[in-house]
């Protein structure tokens, strides 16, 4: 299966033309309320931690905020990953595993995956 990142020339142009209307300014503006909901959750969560004078590792909170926003905007699923009760959420665990696999690529595998002309 070839995706937009791995396609070339005419196939890339065709796929881009199909996807382009998805990212119009009007469609992106429709996502603003969903993004603001996620931002409000992040502010509330970090505010609670600040009130408790706890040390905060913002990386974990930003990861959850990002995934919460993506699930809301791209998939239409409101799973609220930012709740403390959702620390072991299966959606988040699976997404982290996917990204971890891409981080663990060896340089040779990376070259082959992203520069398929060199395979």
C-alpha positions in Angstrom: 0.0 0.0 0.0 1.4 3.4 -1.0 0.5 6.4 1.0 1.0 10.1 0.3 4.5 10.2 1.8 5.8 7.3 -0.2 4.1 8.1 -3.6 5.9 10.0 -6.4 5.2 12.1 -9.4 1.7 11.6 -10.9 0.4 9.3 -8.1 1.5 11.9 -5.5 -0.3 14.7 -7.5 -3.5 12.7 -7.8 -3.6 11.8 -4.1 -2.8 15.3 -3.1 -5.7 16.7 -5.3 -8.1 14.2 -3.7 -7.0 15.2 -0.2 -6.7 19.0 -0.7 -10.3 19.9 -0.1 -10.2 18.2 3.3 -7.8 20.9 4.5 -9.6 24.0 3.3 -9.7 27.0 5.7 -13.4 26.6 6.2 -13.0 22.9 7.2 -10.2 23.7 9.5 -12.2 26.5 11.2 -14.9 23.9 12.0 -12.3 22.1 14.1 -11.7 25.1 16.3 -14.4 24.2 18.9 -13.0 20.6 19.2 -9.5 21.9 19.6 -10.6 24.5 22.2 -12.3 21.7 24.2 -9.0 19.8 24.3 -7.1 23.0 25.3 -9.5 23.6 28.1 -9.0 20.1 29.4 -5.3 20.6 29.3 -5.5 23.9 31.2 -7.8 22.3 33.8 -5.6 19.3 34.3 -2.4 21.4 34.6 -4.2 23.8 36.9 -5.1 21.0 39.3 -1.5 19.9 39.3 -0.3 23.4 40.0 -2.7 23.8 42.9 -1.3 20.7 44.5 2.2 22.1 43.9 3.2 18.8 42.2 6.1 18.6 39.9 4.8 18.1 36.4 6.4 16.3 33.5 4.7 18.3 30.7 5.8 15.9 28.0 3.2 13.3 29.2 0.5 16.0 29.3 1.3 17.3 25.9 1.4 13.8 24.4 -2.1 13.2 25.8 -3.3 16.6 24.7 -2.1 15.9 21.1 -3.6 12.5 21.0 -6.9 13.8 22.5 -7.0 16.5 19.8 -6.3 14.0 17.0 -8.9 11.5 18.1 -11.5 14.3 18.4 -10.7 16.1 15.2 -9.7 13.3 12.8 -11.8 10.4 14.1 -14.7 12.1 15.9 -14.2 10.1 19.0 -14.1 11.9 22.3 -12.1 9.7 24.6 -10.7 12.4 26.9 -7.2 11.0 27.3 -6.3 13.8 29.6 -8.2 12.5 32.6 -6.0 11.0 35.3 -8.2 7.9 35.2 -7.3 7.4 31.5 -3.6 6.9 32.2 -3.7 3.3 30.8 -6.1 4.0 28.0 -5.8 1.3 25.2 -6.1 4.0 22.4 -3.1 5.9 23.9 -1.1 2.8 24.4 -1.5 1.6 20.9 -0.7 5.0 19.4 2.4 5.3 21.5 3.5 1.8 20.3 3.0 2.9 16.6 5.2 6.0 17.1 7.8 4.1 19.1 8.2 1.6 16.2 8.9 4.5 13.9 11.5 5.9 16.3 13.3 2.6 16.6 14.1 2.4 12.9 17.7 1.8 12.0 19.3 4.4 9.7 19.3 1.9 6.8 15.6 1.0 7.4 14.8 4.7 7.6 16.5 5.4 4.2 14.6 2.5 2.6 11.3 3.5 4.1 11.4 7.2 3.3 13.5 7.2 0.1 12.0 4.3 -1.8 14.0 5.1 -4.9 17.1 3.9 -3.1 15.6 0.4 -2.1 
